[in-house]
């Protein structure tokens, strides 16, 4: 399997298909590069080079006991882009992966980056604080960690079959294949990485990162997101970014890259093909 080794000895697995302008996909918690397969095949067939990695402690990457924080996530992504010598790259991140993309660009600069897109992403900050009164209370995330520690397998099945894809909504038609694929990806990774990752995605404040970014960024969020409530995420990120386009999707769930893949790929393609937007949506 193709891997790189980071400075602290962590092996990062990645997929690298095709030729052309590179699109780098960063997955959500607690998944893997496999979560992007549909989109990778779509863009591969449209002439792009597509790359996705398993975050440290996730999927096929090393189940290290440390480094499960946004600084390491961003540095691992930087190590991958440098190893592959990617230039003019488009970075796409879902959920925690959106935070990873934002922190990577702010921390490592834009010399290798052309555009970015963040979907159902955790920035600016998920946690409720005095400065972020619309965030979620810390007790919400403490409960997630407790459920993971008590019975990770059951917890992951409950998340996938319920709020992640909106399968708990009236009239929803759950796909058992989608549920089990989410569960499979989650169980491939390490419990320690996923446990620590809840702190990373919930408590990292990306406000200053967003302000630093000047490349065009497409911000995509469903208004029925039960994992990262959109009102305290997508619109706020779009306001902080200097060059953003905001798209809010009525009724779409957190896992919209999977349940609404055709729409998401089409809108992402339109953004990649279009001229850079300087207007706030």
C-alpha positions as CSV (number, residue, x, y, z in Angstrom):
1,X,0.0,0.0,0.0
2,X,1.3,3.5,-0.8
3,X,2.3,5.3,2.4
4,X,4.5,8.1,3.6
5,X,6.2,8.3,6.9
6,X,5.9,11.6,8.9
7,X,8.6,13.1,11.0
8,X,7.3,11.4,14.1
9,X,7.3,8.0,12.4
10,X,3.6,7.8,11.6
11,X,2.7,5.9,8.4
12,X,0.0,7.7,6.4
13,X,-1.8,5.7,3.8
14,X,-3.0,7.4,0.6
15,X,-4.7,6.8,-2.8
16,X,-3.3,8.6,-5.8
17,X,-5.1,8.1,-9.1
18,X,-4.9,9.7,-12.5
19,X,-3.2,12.7,-14.0
20,X,-4.1,16.4,-14.3
21,X,-4.8,19.1,-11.8
22,X,-4.8,17.4,-8.4
23,X,-7.8,17.3,-6.1
24,X,-6.9,16.3,-2.5
25,X,-9.8,14.9,-0.4
26,X,-9.8,15.0,3.5
27,X,-12.3,12.7,5.1
28,X,-14.5,13.2,8.2
29,X,-14.3,11.6,11.6
30,X,-14.0,8.6,12.2
31,X,-13.8,7.5,8.5
32,X,-11.1,7.0,5.9
33,X,-10.2,7.8,2.3
34,X,-12.8,5.3,1.2
35,X,-15.5,7.7,2.1
36,X,-14.5,9.7,-1.0
37,X,-14.5,6.9,-3.6
38,X,-17.6,8.1,-5.4
39,X,-16.3,11.6,-5.8
40,X,-12.8,10.4,-6.7
41,X,-14.1,8.2,-9.5
42,X,-16.2,11.1,-10.8
43,X,-13.4,13.6,-10.9
44,X,-10.9,11.0,-12.2
45,X,-13.2,10.5,-15.1
46,X,-13.3,14.2,-15.7
47,X,-9.5,14.5,-16.1
48,X,-8.4,15.3,-12.6
49,X,-5.7,13.6,-10.5
50,X,-7.4,12.5,-7.3
51,X,-5.7,11.9,-4.0
52,X,-7.1,10.9,-0.6
53,X,-5.4,9.8,2.6
54,X,-6.3,8.1,5.8
55,X,-5.8,10.5,8.7
56,X,-3.4,9.3,11.4
57,X,-5.1,6.6,13.5
58,X,-7.8,6.2,10.9
59,X,-8.3,3.5,8.2
60,X,-5.0,2.0,7.1
61,X,-2.7,4.6,8.7
62,X,-0.6,3.9,11.8
63,X,-2.7,3.6,15.0
64,X,-0.4,5.9,16.9
65,X,-1.3,6.9,20.4
66,X,-0.4,10.6,19.9
67,X,-0.7,13.5,17.6
68,X,-4.5,13.5,17.3
69,X,-4.9,17.2,17.0
70,X,-5.3,19.7,14.2
71,X,-1.7,20.7,14.1
72,X,-0.6,17.2,13.4
73,X,-3.5,16.6,10.9
74,X,-2.4,19.7,9.0
75,X,1.3,18.8,9.1
76,X,0.5,15.2,7.9
77,X,-1.4,16.7,4.9
78,X,1.5,19.1,4.2
79,X,3.9,16.1,4.3
80,X,1.7,14.3,1.8
81,X,1.5,17.3,-0.6
82,X,5.2,17.8,-0.4
83,X,6.0,14.1,-1.0
84,X,3.8,14.1,-4.1
85,X,5.0,17.6,-5.1
86,X,1.5,18.8,-5.7
87,X,1.0,22.2,-7.3
88,X,-2.1,24.2,-8.1
89,X,-4.0,21.7,-5.9
90,X,-7.7,21.8,-5.0
91,X,-8.4,20.8,-1.4
92,X,-11.7,19.3,-0.5
93,X,-12.7,18.5,3.1
94,X,-15.8,17.1,4.8
95,X,-16.6,17.6,8.4
96,X,-13.4,17.2,10.4
97,X,-11.6,17.1,7.1
98,X,-12.9,20.6,6.4
99,X,-11.1,21.8,9.6
100,X,-8.0,19.9,8.4
101,X,-8.1,21.7,5.1
102,X,-8.6,25.2,6.6
103,X,-5.8,24.6,9.2
104,X,-3.4,23.2,6.6
105,X,-3.8,26.2,4.3
106,X,-3.5,28.7,7.1
107,X,-0.5,26.9,8.7
108,X,1.4,26.0,5.6
109,X,0.5,28.7,3.1
110,X,-1.1,28.8,-0.3
111,X,1.9,28.2,-2.6
112,X,0.6,24.8,-3.5
113,X,-3.1,25.6,-3.3
114,X,-5.4,26.9,-6.0
115,X,-8.9,26.5,-4.4
116,X,-10.6,24.8,-1.6
117,X,-14.0,23.5,-0.7
118,X,-15.3,22.6,2.8
119,X,-18.5,20.5,3.2
120,X,-20.5,20.2,6.4
121,X,-17.3,21.4,8.1
122,X,-16.5,22.0,11.7
123,X,-15.1,25.6,11.4
124,X,-15.2,28.1,12.8
125,X,-15.8,26.5,16.2
126,X,-18.2,23.8,17.3
127,X,-17.9,24.3,21.1
128,X,-20.1,26.7,22.9
129,X,-18.1,29.5,24.6
130,X,-18.7,33.1,25.7
131,X,-17.4,34.2,22.3
132,X,-19.4,31.5,20.5
133,X,-22.8,31.3,22.2
134,X,-24.3,29.4,19.3
135,X,-22.0,26.4,19.7
136,X,-22.8,23.1,21.3
137,X,-22.2,22.5,25.1
138,X,-19.1,20.6,26.1
139,X,-21.4,17.9,27.6
140,X,-22.5,16.9,24.1
141,X,-19.0,16.0,23.2
142,X,-18.2,14.4,26.6
143,X,-21.2,12.1,26.0
144,X,-19.9,11.1,22.5
145,X,-16.5,10.2,24.1
146,X,-18.3,8.2,26.8
147,X,-20.3,6.2,24.3
148,X,-17.2,5.5,22.2
149,X,-15.3,4.3,25.2
150,X,-18.2,2.1,26.4
151,X,-19.1,0.3,23.1
152,X,-17.5,1.7,20.0
153,X,-19.2,-0.8,17.7
154,X,-22.7,0.0,18.8
155,X,-22.0,3.7,18.9
156,X,-20.8,3.8,15.3
157,X,-23.8,1.8,14.1
158,X,-26.1,4.2,15.9
159,X,-24.5,7.3,14.4
160,X,-24.5,5.9,10.9
161,X,-28.1,4.6,11.1
162,X,-29.4,7.8,12.7
163,X,-28.2,11.4,12.6
164,X,-25.2,11.3,10.3
165,X,-27.2,10.6,7.1
166,X,-30.5,11.9,8.4
167,X,-31.9,8.3,8.5
168,X,-33.7,9.2,11.7
169,X,-35.9,11.7,10.0
170,X,-39.6,10.9,9.1
171,X,-39.8,9.4,5.6
172,X,-36.1,8.6,5.4
173,X,-35.1,5.5,3.5
174,X,-32.0,4.2,5.2
175,X,-29.4,2.3,3.1
176,X,-28.0,-0.6,5.0
177,X,-25.0,-0.6,2.6
178,X,-24.2,3.0,3.4
179,X,-24.6,2.3,7.2
180,X,-22.4,-0.7,7.2
181,X,-19.8,1.0,5.0
182,X,-19.6,3.9,7.6
183,X,-19.3,1.3,10.4
184,X,-16.6,-0.6,8.5
185,X,-14.5,2.5,8.0
186,X,-14.9,3.6,11.6
187,X,-14.0,0.2,13.0
188,X,-10.8,0.0,10.8
189,X,-9.4,2.9,12.7
190,X,-8.0,3.2,16.3
191,X,-10.2,3.9,19.3
192,X,-7.6,6.2,20.8
193,X,-7.4,8.3,17.7
194,X,-11.1,8.6,17.4
195,X,-11.5,9.4,21.1
196,X,-8.9,12.2,21.0
197,X,-10.3,13.3,17.6
198,X,-13.6,14.3,19.2
199,X,-11.7,16.9,21.2
200,X,-9.8,18.0,18.1
201,X,-12.8,18.6,16.0
202,X,-15.0,20.1,18.7
203,X,-12.5,22.4,20.6
204,X,-10.3,23.8,17.8
205,X,-11.0,27.4,17.0
206,X,-10.4,28.0,13.3
207,X,-11.4,31.7,13.3
208,X,-8.0,33.1,12.7
209,X,-7.2,30.4,10.2
210,X,-10.2,31.4,8.1
211,X,-9.2,35.0,8.1
212,X,-5.7,34.1,6.7
213,X,-7.0,32.3,3.6
214,X,-7.1,34.2,0.3
215,X,-7.7,31.5,-2.3
216,X,-11.3,30.9,-3.4
217,X,-13.2,28.6,-1.0
218,X,-16.6,27.0,-1.6
219,X,-18.5,26.5,1.7
220,X,-21.2,23.8,1.4
221,X,-23.6,22.9,4.2
222,X,-27.0,21.2,4.6
223,X,-29.6,23.0,6.7
224,X,-30.6,19.7,8.3
225,X,-27.1,18.8,9.5
226,X,-27.6,17.1,12.9
227,X,-23.8,16.7,13.5
228,X,-22.5,20.2,12.7
229,X,-25.5,22.6,12.9
230,X,-25.2,24.8,9.9
231,X,-26.2,28.1,11.4
232,X,-23.1,28.2,13.6
233,X,-20.8,26.8,10.9
234,X,-21.1,27.3,7.2
235,X,-22.4,30.9,7.1
236,X,-20.0,32.1,9.8
237,X,-17.0,30.5,8.0
238,X,-18.1,32.2,4.7
239,X,-18.1,35.6,6.5
240,X,-14.6,35.1,7.9
241,X,-13.1,34.0,4.6
242,X,-11.9,36.7,2.2
243,X,-13.0,34.9,-1.0
244,X,-15.9,32.6,-0.3
245,X,-19.0,31.2,-2.1
246,X,-21.6,29.8,0.3
247,X,-24.2,27.2,-0.7
248,X,-26.8,26.0,1.8
249,X,-28.7,22.9,0.9
250,X,-32.3,22.6,2.1
251,X,-32.9,19.3,3.9
252,X,-29.5,17.9,3.3
253,X,-27.9,15.9,6.2
254,X,-24.3,15.9,7.5
255,X,-23.4,13.0,5.3
256,X,-24.6,14.8,2.1
257,X,-21.4,13.9,0.1
258,X,-22.7,10.3,0.2
259,X,-26.5,10.7,0.2
260,X,-26.5,13.6,-2.3
261,X,-23.3,12.7,-4.2
262,X,-24.5,13.7,-7.6
263,X,-25.5,17.2,-6.5
264,X,-22.4,17.7,-4.5
265,X,-20.1,16.6,-7.3
266,X,-21.9,18.8,-9.9
267,X,-21.7,21.9,-7.7
268,X,-18.0,21.2,-6.9
269,X,-17.3,20.8,-10.6
270,X,-19.0,24.1,-11.3
271,X,-16.9,25.8,-8.7
272,X,-13.7,24.3,-10.0
273,X,-14.5,25.4,-13.6
274,X,-15.8,28.8,-12.7
275,X,-13.9,32.0,-12.2
276,X,-12.8,32.9,-8.7
277,X,-15.6,34.6,-6.8
278,X,-14.9,37.6,-4.7
279,X,-18.4,38.2,-3.5
280,X,-19.8,37.0,-0.2
281,X,-22.8,34.7,-0.8
